[in-house]
């Protein structure tokens, strides 16, 4: 049950990440690049690295993460991969060789980074890594967006007293990205959000009996 609960929580986190833009698509055809590789560093309660691969011509994004999260003395390390092509999203836990598949229609950058969710919190423009960014500030976060892509985040997770920082440390533009970066690794067992929630409800009922 603990394992299933963790998978569901991972799904919810992934769902929030990819559920940011179904009401109104944002055009990405005028962006000043056709591809990008962005590397990030995490510090604080979440520590580790992340690499984002964006291919506008193929309309695909892949996000590789190696993150260690510390909360109330509990340390959890995750190796994950998220893939999105404007139609389908996969949240993949590499250690468990499991993936969650869901339909997510929309433009790849707005869907994965969700700048428009913060439209009411615009603060100012500022420079980061030589890029002019729009800065948004909420009670829980300060986020720097460049062309719809989050480059810097300072986050406080509500009710958990967890703080961490995520910052881009390098940006490569118009570089070739191997197609395998956007493919499911071999040996991955895929389930859907519908099956996952159904299984979770079934297990919960059994525990209440």
TIRO-2110 file (N, C-alpha, C; in Angstrom, 1 decimal):
// TIRO-2110
0.8, -1.2, 0.0, N, 1, A
0.0, 0.0, 0.0, CA, 1, A
0.9, 1.3, 0.0, C, 1, A
2.0, 1.2, 0.8, N, 2, A
2.9, 2.3, 0.8, CA, 2, A
3.4, 2.7, -0.6, C, 2, A
3.8, 1.6, -1.3, N, 3, A
4.3, 1.8, -2.7, CA, 3, A
3.3, 2.4, -3.6, C, 3, A
2.0, 1.9, -3.5, N, 4, A
0.9, 2.4, -4.3, CA, 4, A
0.7, 3.9, -4.0, C, 4, A
0.6, 4.2, -2.7, N, 5, A
0.4, 5.6, -2.2, CA, 5, A
1.5, 6.5, -2.8, C, 5, A
2.7, 6.0, -2.8, N, 6, A
3.8, 6.9, -3.3, CA, 6, A
3.6, 7.1, -4.8, C, 6, A
3.2, 6.1, -5.5, N, 7, A
3.0, 6.2, -7.0, CA, 7, A
1.8, 7.2, -7.2, C, 7, A
0.8, 7.1, -6.4, N, 8, A
-0.3, 8.1, -6.6, CA, 8, A
0.1, 9.5, -6.3, C, 8, A
0.9, 9.7, -5.3, N, 9, A
1.4, 11.0, -5.0, CA, 9, A
2.3, 11.5, -6.1, C, 9, A
3.1, 10.6, -6.7, N, 10, A
4.0, 11.0, -7.8, CA, 10, A
3.1, 11.4, -9.0, C, 10, A
2.0, 10.7, -9.2, N, 11, A
1.1, 11.0, -10.3, CA, 11, A
0.5, 12.4, -10.1, C, 11, A
0.1, 12.7, -8.9, N, 12, A
-0.5, 14.0, -8.6, CA, 12, A
0.4, 15.1, -8.9, C, 12, A
1.7, 14.9, -8.5, N, 13, A
2.7, 15.9, -8.8, CA, 13, A
2.9, 16.1, -10.3, C, 13, A
3.0, 15.0, -11.0, N, 14, A
3.2, 15.0, -12.4, CA, 14, A
1.9, 15.6, -13.1, C, 14, A
0.7, 15.3, -12.6, N, 15, A
-0.5, 15.9, -13.2, CA, 15, A
-0.5, 17.4, -13.1, C, 15, A
-0.1, 17.9, -11.9, N, 16, A
-0.1, 19.3, -11.7, CA, 16, A
0.9, 20.0, -12.6, C, 16, A
2.1, 19.3, -12.9, N, 17, A
3.1, 19.8, -13.8, CA, 17, A
2.5, 19.9, -15.2, C, 17, A
1.7, 19.0, -15.6, N, 18, A
1.3, 18.9, -17.0, CA, 18, A
-0.1, 19.3, -17.2, C, 18, A
-0.8, 19.9, -16.2, N, 19, A
-2.2, 20.3, -16.4, CA, 19, A
-2.4, 21.8, -16.5, C, 19, A
-1.4, 22.5, -17.0, N, 20, A
-1.4, 23.9, -16.8, CA, 20, A
-2.0, 24.7, -18.0, C, 20, A
-2.4, 24.1, -19.1, N, 21, A
-2.7, 24.9, -20.2, CA, 21, A
-3.8, 24.4, -21.2, C, 21, A
-4.7, 23.7, -20.8, N, 22, A
-5.7, 23.1, -21.7, CA, 22, A
-6.7, 24.1, -22.2, C, 22, A
-6.9, 25.2, -21.5, N, 23, A
-8.0, 26.1, -21.8, CA, 23, A
-7.6, 27.0, -23.0, C, 23, A
-6.4, 27.4, -23.1, N, 24, A
-6.0, 28.3, -24.2, CA, 24, A
-4.5, 28.1, -24.6, C, 24, A
-4.3, 27.6, -25.8, N, 25, A
-3.0, 27.3, -26.2, CA, 25, A
-2.2, 28.6, -26.5, C, 25, A
-0.9, 28.5, -26.2, N, 26, A
0.0, 29.6, -26.5, CA, 26, A
0.9, 29.3, -27.6, C, 26, A
1.1, 30.2, -28.6, N, 27, A
1.9, 30.0, -29.8, CA, 27, A
3.4, 30.0, -29.4, C, 27, A
4.1, 29.0, -29.9, N, 28, A
5.5, 28.9, -29.6, CA, 28, A
6.3, 29.1, -30.9, C, 28, A
5.6, 29.4, -32.0, N, 29, A
6.3, 29.4, -33.3, CA, 29, A
7.3, 30.6, -33.5, C, 29, A
7.1, 31.6, -32.6, N, 30, A
7.9, 32.8, -32.7, CA, 30, A
9.1, 32.8, -31.7, C, 30, A
9.4, 31.7, -31.1, N, 31, A
10.5, 31.6, -30.1, CA, 31, A
11.8, 31.7, -30.8, C, 31, A
12.8, 32.3, -30.2, N, 32, A
14.1, 32.5, -30.8, CA, 32, A
15.0, 31.3, -30.9, C, 32, A
14.4, 30.1, -30.9, N, 33, A
15.2, 28.9, -31.0, CA, 33, A
14.3, 27.7, -31.5, C, 33, A
14.9, 26.7, -32.0, N, 34, A
14.1, 25.5, -32.4, CA, 34, A
14.3, 24.3, -31.5, C, 34, A
15.4, 24.4, -30.7, N, 35, A
15.7, 23.3, -29.7, CA, 35, A
16.5, 23.9, -28.5, C, 35, A
16.4, 23.3, -27.4, N, 36, A
17.1, 23.8, -26.2, CA, 36, A
17.4, 22.6, -25.3, C, 36, A
18.5, 22.7, -24.6, N, 37, A
18.9, 21.8, -23.6, CA, 37, A
19.3, 22.7, -22.4, C, 37, A
18.5, 22.5, -21.3, N, 38, A
18.6, 23.3, -20.1, CA, 38, A
19.0, 22.5, -18.9, C, 38, A
20.1, 22.8, -18.2, N, 39, A
20.5, 22.0, -17.0, CA, 39, A
20.2, 22.8, -15.8, C, 39, A
19.7, 22.2, -14.8, N, 40, A
19.3, 22.8, -13.5, CA, 40, A
20.0, 22.2, -12.3, C, 40, A
20.0, 23.0, -11.3, N, 41, A
20.5, 22.5, -10.0, CA, 41, A
19.5, 22.8, -8.9, C, 41, A
19.2, 21.8, -8.0, N, 42, A
18.3, 22.0, -6.9, CA, 42, A
19.2, 22.1, -5.6, C, 42, A
18.7, 23.0, -4.7, N, 43, A
19.3, 23.1, -3.4, CA, 43, A
18.2, 23.2, -2.4, C, 43, A
18.5, 22.9, -1.1, N, 44, A
17.5, 23.0, -0.1, CA, 44, A
17.0, 21.6, 0.3, C, 44, A
15.7, 21.6, 0.6, N, 45, A
15.0, 20.3, 0.9, CA, 45, A
15.0, 19.4, -0.3, C, 45, A
15.1, 19.9, -1.5, N, 46, A
15.3, 19.1, -2.7, CA, 46, A
16.6, 19.3, -3.2, C, 46, A
17.4, 18.3, -3.4, N, 47, A
18.8, 18.5, -3.8, CA, 47, A
19.1, 17.6, -5.0, C, 47, A
19.7, 18.1, -6.0, N, 48, A
20.0, 17.2, -7.2, CA, 48, A
20.1, 18.0, -8.5, C, 48, A
19.8, 17.3, -9.6, N, 49, A
19.9, 17.9, -10.9, CA, 49, A
18.7, 17.6, -11.8, C, 49, A
18.6, 18.4, -12.8, N, 50, A
17.5, 18.2, -13.8, CA, 50, A
18.0, 18.7, -15.1, C, 50, A
17.7, 17.9, -16.2, N, 51, A
18.0, 18.4, -17.6, CA, 51, A
16.7, 18.3, -18.4, C, 51, A
16.4, 19.4, -19.1, N, 52, A
15.2, 19.5, -19.9, CA, 52, A
15.7, 19.6, -21.4, C, 52, A
15.0, 18.8, -22.2, N, 53, A
15.3, 18.7, -23.6, CA, 53, A
14.0, 19.2, -24.3, C, 53, A
14.2, 20.2, -25.2, N, 54, A
13.0, 20.8, -25.9, CA, 54, A
13.3, 20.7, -27.4, C, 54, A
12.4, 20.1, -28.1, N, 55, A
12.5, 20.1, -29.6, CA, 55, A
11.2, 20.6, -30.2, C, 55, A
11.3, 21.9, -30.6, N, 56, A
10.0, 22.5, -31.1, CA, 56, A
9.6, 21.9, -32.4, C, 56, A
10.5, 21.5, -33.3, N, 57, A
10.1, 20.9, -34.6, CA, 57, A
9.4, 19.6, -34.4, C, 57, A
9.9, 18.8, -33.4, N, 58, A
9.2, 17.5, -33.2, CA, 58, A
8.1, 17.7, -32.2, C, 58, A
8.0, 18.9, -31.6, N, 59, A
6.9, 19.2, -30.6, CA, 59, A
7.0, 18.2, -29.4, C, 59, A
8.2, 18.2, -28.8, N, 60, A
8.5, 17.2, -27.7, CA, 60, A
9.3, 17.9, -26.6, C, 60, A
9.1, 17.4, -25.4, N, 61, A
9.9, 17.8, -24.3, CA, 61, A
10.2, 16.6, -23.4, C, 61, A
11.4, 16.5, -23.0, N, 62, A
11.8, 15.4, -22.0, CA, 62, A
12.5, 16.0, -20.8, C, 62, A
12.1, 15.6, -19.6, N, 63, A
12.7, 16.1, -18.4, CA, 63, A
13.3, 15.0, -17.6, C, 63, A
14.6, 15.0, -17.4, N, 64, A
15.3, 14.0, -16.6, CA, 64, A
15.6, 14.6, -15.3, C, 64, A
15.3, 13.9, -14.2, N, 65, A
15.6, 14.3, -12.8, CA, 65, A
16.3, 13.3, -12.0, C, 65, A
17.2, 13.8, -11.2, N, 66, A
17.8, 13.0, -10.2, CA, 66, A
17.8, 13.8, -8.9, C, 66, A
16.8, 13.6, -8.1, N, 67, A
16.4, 14.5, -7.0, CA, 67, A
16.4, 13.7, -5.6, C, 67, A
17.0, 14.2, -4.6, N, 68, A
16.9, 13.7, -3.3, CA, 68, A
16.1, 14.7, -2.4, C, 68, A
15.0, 14.2, -1.9, N, 69, A
14.1, 15.1, -1.1, CA, 69, A
14.2, 14.6, 0.4, C, 69, A
14.4, 15.6, 1.3, N, 70, A
14.5, 15.4, 2.7, CA, 70, A
13.3, 16.1, 3.4, C, 70, A
12.5, 15.3, 4.1, N, 71, A
11.3, 15.9, 4.8, CA, 71, A
11.1, 15.1, 6.1, C, 71, A
11.2, 15.9, 7.2, N, 72, A
11.0, 15.4, 8.6, CA, 72, A
11.9, 14.2, 8.8, C, 72, A
13.1, 14.3, 8.4, N, 73, A
14.1, 13.2, 8.6, CA, 73, A
14.0, 12.0, 7.7, C, 73, A
13.1, 12.1, 6.8, N, 74, A
12.9, 11.0, 5.7, CA, 74, A
13.6, 11.5, 4.5, C, 74, A
14.5, 10.6, 4.0, N, 75, A
15.3, 10.9, 2.7, CA, 75, A
14.8, 10.0, 1.6, C, 75, A
14.4, 10.6, 0.5, N, 76, A
13.9, 9.8, -0.6, CA, 76, A
14.6, 10.3, -1.9, C, 76, A
15.2, 9.4, -2.6, N, 77, A
15.9, 9.7, -3.9, CA, 77, A
15.1, 9.2, -5.0, C, 77, A
14.9, 10.0, -6.0, N, 78, A
14.1, 9.6, -7.2, CA, 78, A
14.9, 9.9, -8.5, C, 78, A
14.9, 8.9, -9.4, N, 79, A
15.4, 9.0, -10.8, CA, 79, A
14.2, 9.0, -11.7, C, 79, A
13.8, 10.1, -12.3, N, 80, A
12.6, 10.1, -13.1, CA, 80, A
12.8, 10.7, -14.5, C, 80, A
11.8, 10.4, -15.3, N, 81, A
11.8, 11.0, -16.7, CA, 81, A
10.4, 11.3, -17.0, C, 81, A
10.2, 12.6, -17.5, N, 82, A
8.9, 13.0, -18.0, CA, 82, A
9.0, 13.2, -19.5, C, 82, A
8.0, 12.8, -20.2, N, 83, A
8.0, 13.0, -21.7, CA, 83, A
6.7, 13.5, -22.1, C, 83, A
6.7, 14.6, -22.9, N, 84, A
5.4, 15.2, -23.4, CA, 84, A
5.5, 15.6, -24.8, C, 84, A
4.5, 15.2, -25.7, N, 85, A
4.6, 15.6, -27.1, CA, 85, A
3.4, 16.4, -27.5, C, 85, A
2.7, 17.0, -26.6, N, 86, A
1.5, 17.8, -27.0, CA, 86, A
0.2, 17.0, -27.0, C, 86, A
0.3, 15.7, -26.9, N, 87, A
-0.9, 14.8, -27.0, CA, 87, A
-0.9, 13.9, -25.8, C, 87, A
0.3, 13.3, -25.5, N, 88, A
0.4, 12.3, -24.4, CA, 88, A
1.5, 12.6, -23.5, C, 88, A
1.4, 12.4, -22.2, N, 89, A
2.4, 12.6, -21.3, CA, 89, A
2.7, 11.3, -20.5, C, 89, A
4.0, 11.1, -20.3, N, 90, A
4.5, 10.0, -19.5, CA, 90, A
5.3, 10.5, -18.3, C, 90, A
4.9, 10.0, -17.1, N, 91, A
5.7, 10.2, -15.9, CA, 91, A
6.3, 8.9, -15.6, C, 91, A
7.7, 8.8, -15.7, N, 92, A
8.4, 7.5, -15.6, CA, 92, A
9.3, 7.5, -14.3, C, 92, A
9.1, 6.5, -13.5, N, 93, A
10.0, 6.3, -12.4, CA, 93, A
11.0, 5.2, -12.8, C, 93, A
12.2, 5.7, -13.0, N, 94, A
13.2, 4.8, -13.6, CA, 94, A
13.6, 3.7, -12.7, C, 94, A
13.7, 4.0, -11.4, N, 95, A
14.1, 3.0, -10.4, CA, 95, A
13.1, 1.9, -10.3, C, 95, A
11.8, 2.2, -10.4, N, 96, A
10.8, 1.2, -10.3, CA, 96, A
10.4, 0.6, -11.7, C, 96, A
10.9, 1.2, -12.7, N, 97, A
10.6, 0.8, -14.1, CA, 97, A
9.1, 0.9, -14.3, C, 97, A
8.5, 2.0, -13.8, N, 98, A
7.1, 2.1, -14.0, CA, 98, A
6.8, 3.5, -14.6, C, 98, A
5.7, 3.6, -15.4, N, 99, A
5.3, 4.8, -16.0, CA, 99, A
3.8, 5.0, -15.9, C, 99, A
3.4, 6.3, -15.8, N, 100, A
2.0, 6.7, -15.8, CA, 100, A
1.8, 7.4, -17.1, C, 100, A
0.8, 7.0, -17.8, N, 101, A
0.4, 7.6, -19.1, CA, 101, A
-0.9, 8.4, -19.0, C, 101, A
-0.9, 9.6, -19.5, N, 102, A
-2.1, 10.4, -19.5, CA, 102, A
-2.2, 11.2, -20.8, C, 102, A
-3.4, 11.5, -21.2, N, 103, A
-3.7, 12.4, -22.4, CA, 103, A
-3.6, 13.8, -21.9, C, 103, A
-2.7, 14.6, -22.5, N, 104, A
-2.5, 16.0, -22.2, CA, 104, A
-2.4, 16.8, -23.5, C, 104, A
-3.4, 17.4, -24.0, N, 105, A
-3.4, 18.1, -25.2, CA, 105, A
-3.0, 19.6, -25.0, C, 105, A
-2.1, 20.1, -25.8, N, 106, A
-1.7, 21.5, -25.7, CA, 106, A
-0.3, 21.7, -26.3, C, 106, A
0.1, 23.0, -26.3, N, 107, A
1.4, 23.3, -26.7, CA, 107, A
2.4, 22.9, -25.6, C, 107, A
3.6, 22.4, -26.1, N, 108, A
4.5, 21.7, -25.1, CA, 108, A
5.1, 22.6, -24.1, C, 108, A
5.5, 23.8, -24.4, N, 109, A
6.1, 24.7, -23.4, CA, 109, A
5.1, 25.2, -22.4, C, 109, A
4.0, 25.8, -22.9, N, 110, A
3.0, 26.2, -21.9, CA, 110, A
2.5, 25.1, -21.0, C, 110, A
2.3, 23.9, -21.6, N, 111, A
1.8, 22.8, -20.8, CA, 111, A
2.8, 22.3, -19.7, C, 111, A
4.1, 22.3, -20.0, N, 112, A
5.1, 21.8, -19.1, CA, 112, A
5.6, 22.8, -18.1, C, 112, A
5.5, 24.1, -18.4, N, 113, A
6.1, 25.1, -17.5, CA, 113, A
5.0, 26.1, -16.9, C, 113, A
3.9, 26.3, -17.7, N, 114, A
2.7, 26.9, -17.1, CA, 114, A
2.8, 28.3, -16.7, C, 114, A
3.5, 29.2, -17.4, N, 115, A
3.7, 30.6, -17.0, CA, 115, A
2.3, 31.3, -16.8, C, 115, A
1.3, 31.0, -17.6, N, 116, A
0.1, 31.7, -17.6, CA, 116, A
-0.7, 31.5, -16.2, C, 116, A
-0.3, 30.4, -15.5, N, 117, A
-0.9, 30.2, -14.2, CA, 117, A
-0.5, 31.3, -13.2, C, 117, A
0.5, 32.0, -13.5, N, 118, A
1.0, 33.1, -12.6, CA, 118, A
0.7, 34.5, -13.1, C, 118, A
-0.1, 34.6, -14.1, N, 119, A
-0.4, 35.9, -14.7, CA, 119, A
-0.8, 37.0, -13.8, C, 119, A
-1.5, 36.6, -12.7, N, 120, A
-1.9, 37.6, -11.7, CA, 120, A
-0.8, 38.0, -10.7, C, 120, A
0.3, 37.4, -10.8, N, 121, A
1.4, 37.6, -9.8, CA, 121, A
2.6, 38.2, -10.4, C, 121, A
2.5, 38.9, -11.6, N, 122, A
3.7, 39.5, -12.2, CA, 122, A
4.3, 40.6, -11.3, C, 122, A
5.6, 40.6, -11.2, N, 123, A
6.3, 41.5, -10.3, CA, 123, A
7.1, 42.5, -11.1, C, 123, A
8.0, 41.9, -11.9, N, 124, A
9.0, 42.8, -12.6, CA, 124, A
9.8, 42.0, -13.7, C, 124, A
10.6, 42.7, -14.4, N, 125, A
11.6, 42.0, -15.3, CA, 125, A
13.0, 42.0, -14.6, C, 125, A
13.7, 40.9, -14.8, N, 126, A
15.0, 40.8, -14.2, CA, 126, A
15.9, 39.9, -15.1, C, 126, A
17.2, 40.0, -15.0, N, 127, A
18.1, 39.2, -15.8, CA, 127, A
18.6, 38.0, -15.0, C, 127, A
18.6, 36.9, -15.7, N, 128, A
19.1, 35.6, -15.1, CA, 128, A
19.8, 34.8, -16.2, C, 128, A
21.1, 34.4, -16.0, N, 129, A
21.9, 33.7, -17.0, CA, 129, A
21.9, 34.5, -18.3, C, 129, A
21.9, 35.8, -18.2, N, 130, A
22.0, 36.6, -19.4, CA, 130, A
20.7, 36.7, -20.2, C, 130, A
19.6, 36.2, -19.6, N, 131, A
18.3, 36.2, -20.3, CA, 131, A
17.4, 37.2, -19.5, C, 131, A
16.6, 38.0, -20.2, N, 132, A
15.6, 38.9, -19.6, CA, 132, A
14.4, 38.0, -19.3, C, 132, A
14.1, 38.0, -18.0, N, 133, A
13.0, 37.1, -17.5, CA, 133, A
11.9, 37.9, -17.0, C, 133, A
10.7, 37.4, -17.0, N, 134, A
9.5, 37.9, -16.3, CA, 134, A
9.5, 37.2, -14.9, C, 134, A
9.4, 38.0, -13.9, N, 135, A
9.4, 37.5, -12.5, CA, 135, A
8.0, 37.5, -12.0, C, 135, A
7.6, 36.4, -11.4, N, 136, A
6.3, 36.3, -10.8, CA, 136, A
6.5, 35.9, -9.3, C, 136, A
5.7, 36.5, -8.4, N, 137, A
5.9, 36.2, -7.0, CA, 137, A
4.5, 36.0, -6.4, C, 137, A
4.4, 34.8, -5.8, N, 138, A
3.2, 34.4, -5.0, CA, 138, A
3.7, 34.2, -3.5, C, 138, A
2.7, 34.0, -2.6, N, 139, A
3.1, 33.8, -1.2, CA, 139, A
4.0, 32.6, -1.0, C, 139, A
4.0, 31.6, -2.0, N, 140, A
4.8, 30.4, -1.8, CA, 140, A
6.0, 30.3, -2.8, C, 140, A
6.1, 31.2, -3.8, N, 141, A
7.1, 31.1, -4.8, CA, 141, A
7.5, 32.4, -5.5, C, 141, A
8.8, 32.4, -5.9, N, 142, A
9.2, 33.4, -6.9, CA, 142, A
9.8, 32.6, -8.1, C, 142, A
9.3, 32.9, -9.3, N, 143, A
9.7, 32.2, -10.5, CA, 143, A
10.1, 33.1, -11.6, C, 143, A
11.2, 32.8, -12.2, N, 144, A
11.7, 33.5, -13.4, CA, 144, A
11.3, 32.8, -14.7, C, 144, A
10.6, 33.4, -15.6, N, 145, A
10.3, 32.8, -16.9, CA, 145, A
10.9, 33.5, -18.0, C, 145, A
11.5, 32.7, -18.9, N, 146, A
12.1, 33.3, -20.1, CA, 146, A
11.5, 32.5, -21.3, C, 146, A
10.7, 33.3, -22.1, N, 147, A
10.0, 32.7, -23.3, CA, 147, A
9.1, 31.5, -22.8, C, 147, A
8.5, 31.6, -21.7, N, 148, A
7.6, 30.6, -21.2, CA, 148, A
8.3, 29.5, -20.4, C, 148, A
9.6, 29.5, -20.3, N, 149, A
10.4, 28.5, -19.7, CA, 149, A
10.9, 28.9, -18.3, C, 149, A
10.6, 28.2, -17.3, N, 150, A
11.1, 28.5, -16.0, CA, 150, A
12.6, 28.3, -15.9, C, 150, A
13.3, 29.4, -15.5, N, 151, A
14.8, 29.2, -15.3, CA, 151, A
15.2, 29.3, -13.9, C, 151, A
14.4, 29.8, -13.0, N, 152, A
14.7, 30.0, -11.6, CA, 152, A
13.4, 29.9, -10.8, C, 152, A
13.5, 29.1, -9.7, N, 153, A
12.3, 28.9, -8.8, CA, 153, A
12.8, 28.9, -7.4, C, 153, A
12.2, 29.7, -6.5, N, 154, A
12.4, 29.6, -5.1, CA, 154, A
11.0, 29.3, -4.5, C, 154, A
10.9, 28.0, -4.0, N, 155, A
9.6, 27.5, -3.6, CA, 155, A
9.5, 27.2, -2.1, C, 155, A
8.3, 27.4, -1.5, N, 156, A
8.0, 26.9, -0.2, CA, 156, A
6.7, 26.1, -0.3, C, 156, A
6.8, 24.8, 0.1, N, 157, A
5.7, 23.9, -0.1, CA, 157, A
4.7, 24.1, 1.1, C, 157, A
3.5, 24.6, 0.8, N, 158, A
2.5, 24.8, 1.9, CA, 158, A
2.3, 23.7, 2.8, C, 158, A
2.1, 23.9, 4.1, N, 159, A
1.8, 22.9, 5.1, CA, 159, A
2.9, 22.0, 5.5, C, 159, A
4.0, 22.0, 4.7, N, 160, A
5.1, 21.0, 4.9, CA, 160, A
6.4, 21.7, 5.4, C, 160, A
6.4, 23.1, 5.4, N, 161, A
7.6, 23.8, 5.8, CA, 161, A
8.8, 23.3, 5.1, C, 161, A
8.7, 23.1, 3.8, N, 162, A
9.8, 22.6, 3.0, CA, 162, A
10.1, 23.7, 2.0, C, 162, A
11.4, 24.1, 1.9, N, 163, A
11.9, 25.1, 1.0, CA, 163, A
13.0, 24.6, 0.1, C, 163, A
13.0, 25.0, -1.1, N, 164, A
14.1, 24.6, -2.0, CA, 164, A
14.2, 25.6, -3.2, C, 164, A
15.3, 25.5, -3.8, N, 165, A
15.6, 26.4, -4.9, CA, 165, A
16.0, 25.6, -6.1, C, 165, A
15.5, 26.0, -7.3, N, 166, A
15.8, 25.4, -8.6, CA, 166, A
16.3, 26.4, -9.5, C, 166, A
17.6, 26.3, -10.0, N, 167, A
18.2, 27.3, -10.9, CA, 167, A
18.8, 26.6, -12.1, C, 167, A
18.5, 27.2, -13.3, N, 168, A
19.2, 26.8, -14.5, CA, 168, A
20.7, 27.2, -14.3, C, 168, A
21.6, 26.3, -14.7, N, 169, A
23.0, 26.5, -14.7, CA, 169, A
23.7, 26.6, -16.1, C, 169, A
22.9, 26.1, -17.1, N, 170, A
23.4, 26.3, -18.5, CA, 170, A
22.3, 26.1, -19.4, C, 170, A
22.4, 26.8, -20.6, N, 171, A
21.4, 26.8, -21.6, CA, 171, A
22.1, 26.6, -23.0, C, 171, A
21.7, 25.5, -23.7, N, 172, A
22.2, 25.3, -25.0, CA, 172, A
21.0, 25.5, -26.0, C, 172, A
21.2, 26.4, -27.0, N, 173, A
20.1, 26.6, -28.0, CA, 173, A
20.5, 26.1, -29.3, C, 173, A
19.5, 25.6, -30.1, N, 174, A
19.6, 25.2, -31.5, CA, 174, A
20.7, 24.1, -31.6, C, 174, A
20.7, 23.2, -30.6, N, 175, A
21.6, 22.0, -30.7, CA, 175, A
20.8, 20.8, -31.0, C, 175, A
21.5, 19.8, -31.6, N, 176, A
20.8, 18.6, -32.0, CA, 176, A
20.5, 17.7, -30.7, C, 176, A
19.3, 17.2, -30.7, N, 177, A
18.9, 16.4, -29.5, CA, 177, A
18.6, 15.0, -30.1, C, 177, A
19.2, 13.9, -29.6, N, 178, A
19.0, 12.6, -30.1, CA, 178, A
17.5, 12.2, -29.9, C, 178, A
16.9, 11.5, -30.8, N, 179, A
15.5, 11.1, -30.8, CA, 179, A
15.2, 10.2, -29.6, C, 179, A
16.2, 9.4, -29.1, N, 180, A
16.0, 8.5, -28.0, CA, 180, A
15.7, 9.2, -26.7, C, 180, A
16.0, 10.5, -26.6, N, 181, A
15.7, 11.2, -25.4, CA, 181, A
14.2, 11.3, -25.2, C, 181, A
13.4, 11.2, -26.2, N, 182, A
12.0, 11.3, -26.1, CA, 182, A
11.2, 10.0, -26.2, C, 182, A
12.0, 8.9, -26.0, N, 183, A
11.4, 7.6, -26.1, CA, 183, A
11.3, 6.9, -24.7, C, 183, A
10.3, 6.1, -24.5, N, 184, A
10.3, 5.3, -23.3, CA, 184, A
11.5, 4.3, -23.2, C, 184, A
12.2, 4.3, -22.1, N, 185, A
13.3, 3.3, -21.9, CA, 185, A
12.7, 1.9, -22.0, C, 185, A
13.5, 1.0, -22.3, N, 186, A
13.1, -0.4, -22.4, CA, 186, A
12.8, -1.0, -21.0, C, 186, A
11.9, -1.9, -21.0, N, 187, A
11.6, -2.6, -19.7, CA, 187, A
10.7, -1.8, -18.8, C, 187, A
10.1, -0.7, -19.3, N, 188, A
9.2, 0.1, -18.4, CA, 188, A
7.7, -0.4, -18.5, C, 188, A
7.1, -0.7, -17.4, N, 189, A
5.7, -1.1, -17.3, CA, 189, A
4.8, 0.2, -17.3, C, 189, A
3.9, 0.3, -18.2, N, 190, A
3.1, 1.5, -18.3, CA, 190, A
1.7, 1.2, -17.8, C, 190, A
1.2, 2.1, -17.0, N, 191, A
-0.2, 2.1, -16.6, CA, 191, A
-0.8, 3.5, -16.9, C, 191, A
-2.1, 3.6, -16.8, N, 192, A
-2.8, 4.8, -17.1, CA, 192, A
-3.3, 5.5, -15.8, C, 192, A
-3.7, 6.7, -15.8, N, 193, A
-4.2, 7.4, -14.6, CA, 193, A
-5.5, 6.8, -14.2, C, 193, A
-6.3, 6.4, -15.1, N, 194, A
-7.6, 5.7, -14.7, CA, 194, A
-7.4, 4.5, -14.0, C, 194, A
-6.5, 3.6, -14.4, N, 195, A
-6.2, 2.3, -13.8, CA, 195, A
-5.6, 2.6, -12.4, C, 195, A
-4.7, 3.6, -12.3, N, 196, A
-4.1, 3.9, -11.1, CA, 196, A
-5.0, 4.3, -10.0, C, 196, A
-5.9, 5.2, -10.3, N, 197, A
-6.9, 5.7, -9.3, CA, 197, A
-7.9, 4.6, -8.9, C, 197, A
-8.3, 3.8, -9.9, N, 198, A
-9.2, 2.6, -9.6, CA, 198, A
-8.5, 1.7, -8.6, C, 198, A
-7.2, 1.4, -8.8, N, 199, A
-6.5, 0.5, -8.0, CA, 199, A
-6.3, 1.0, -6.6, C, 199, A
-6.1, 2.3, -6.5, N, 200, A
-5.9, 3.0, -5.2, CA, 200, A
-7.2, 3.0, -4.4, C, 200, A
-8.3, 3.2, -5.1, N, 201, A
-9.6, 3.2, -4.4, CA, 201, A
-9.9, 1.8, -3.9, C, 201, A
-9.6, 0.8, -4.7, N, 202, A
-9.9, -0.6, -4.3, CA, 202, A
-9.0, -1.0, -3.1, C, 202, A
-7.8, -0.6, -3.0, N, 203, A
-6.9, -0.9, -1.9, CA, 203, A
-7.4, -0.2, -0.6, C, 203, A
-7.9, 1.1, -0.8, N, 204, A
-8.4, 1.8, 0.3, CA, 204, A
-9.6, 1.2, 0.9, C, 204, A
-10.5, 0.7, 0.1, N, 205, A
-11.7, 0.0, 0.6, CA, 205, A
-11.3, -1.2, 1.4, C, 205, A
-10.3, -2.0, 0.9, N, 206, A
-9.9, -3.2, 1.6, CA, 206, A
-9.3, -2.9, 3.0, C, 206, A
-8.6, -1.8, 3.1, N, 207, A
-8.0, -1.4, 4.4, CA, 207, A
-9.1, -1.0, 5.4, C, 207, A
-10.2, -0.4, 4.9, N, 208, A
-11.2, 0.1, 5.8, CA, 208, A
-12.1, -1.1, 6.3, C, 208, A
-12.0, -2.2, 5.7, N, 209, A
-12.9, -3.4, 6.1, CA, 209, A
-12.3, -4.0, 7.4, C, 209, A
END
